[in-house]
Amino acid sequence: MINTISISPEQELEALNTAITDAISKVREGIYVSINHLESWCDRICKSILELPLNDSKRMASKLENIVNDLDILKDLILKQLTAMKYKNSKIKSV
């Protein structure tokens, strides 16, 4: 029998925030990160927040706003990283 661990949407939100913050740090260090899983994770969290009582979901609004801002930062950093990689590859090919 498999035991499932149930965590609250707030805990899930914290875990997502930590993952995004870690990804930002890694990209700033020049490490490539995959963000493929973030979209489904965000969707799942948003659906679970919508199922909460209104007061509970309102409490999470600022945390969601911070996550959206961090996702924008991550997107910009990844785009810069990919642009730099393409530029570097174009220089290698032209040599």
C-alpha positions in Angstrom: 0.0 0.0 0.0 1.4 3.4 -1.0 1.0 6.2 1.5 0.3 9.6 0.0 1.5 12.7 1.7 -1.0 15.5 1.6 0.4 19.0 1.9 -1.6 22.2 1.9 -1.8 24.6 -1.0 0.2 27.1 1.1 3.0 24.5 1.6 2.9 23.7 -2.1 3.2 27.4 -2.9 6.2 27.7 -0.6 7.8 24.7 -2.4 7.2 26.2 -5.8 8.6 29.5 -4.6 11.7 27.8 -3.4 12.1 25.9 -6.7 11.8 29.1 -8.7 14.3 31.0 -6.4 16.7 28.1 -6.8 16.3 28.1 -10.6 17.0 31.9 -10.6 20.2 31.4 -8.6 21.4 28.6 -10.9 20.7 30.6 -14.1 22.6 33.6 -12.6 25.5 31.2 -12.0 25.4 30.2 -15.7 23.8 26.8 -15.1 21.2 25.7 -17.5 17.9 24.7 -15.8 14.8 23.0 -17.2 11.5 24.7 -16.3 9.3 22.2 -18.2 7.6 21.1 -15.0 6.8 24.6 -13.7 3.7 25.1 -15.8 1.9 22.0 -14.7 3.0 22.7 -11.1 1.6 26.2 -11.2 -1.7 25.0 -12.8 -2.1 22.4 -10.0 -1.5 24.9 -7.3 -3.9 27.5 -8.8 -6.6 24.9 -9.1 -6.2 23.9 -5.4 -6.2 27.5 -4.3 -9.5 28.1 -6.2 -11.0 25.3 -4.2 -10.2 27.0 -0.9 -12.5 29.2 1.1 -12.4 32.8 -0.1 -10.5 34.2 3.0 -7.8 31.5 2.7 -7.3 32.1 -1.0 -7.1 35.8 -0.5 -4.3 35.3 2.0 -2.2 33.7 -0.7 -2.7 36.5 -3.3 0.5 38.3 -2.4 2.5 35.1 -2.4 1.1 34.3 -5.9 2.0 37.8 -7.0 5.6 37.3 -5.8 5.8 34.0 -7.6 4.6 35.6 -10.9 7.2 38.3 -10.5 9.9 35.7 -9.9 8.7 33.7 -12.9 9.1 36.9 -15.0 12.7 37.3 -13.7 13.4 33.7 -14.4 12.1 34.0 -18.0 14.2 37.1 -18.6 17.3 35.4 -17.3 16.7 32.3 -19.3 16.2 34.3 -22.5 19.4 36.2 -21.9 21.2 32.8 -21.3 19.8 31.3 -24.5 20.7 34.5 -26.5 24.3 34.3 -25.1 24.5 30.6 -26.0 23.3 31.3 -29.5 25.8 34.2 -29.9 28.6 32.0 -28.6 27.7 29.2 -31.0 27.5 31.6 -34.0 31.0 32.8 -33.2 32.4 29.3 -33.0 30.8 28.4 -36.3 32.3 31.5 -38.0 35.8 30.7 -36.9 
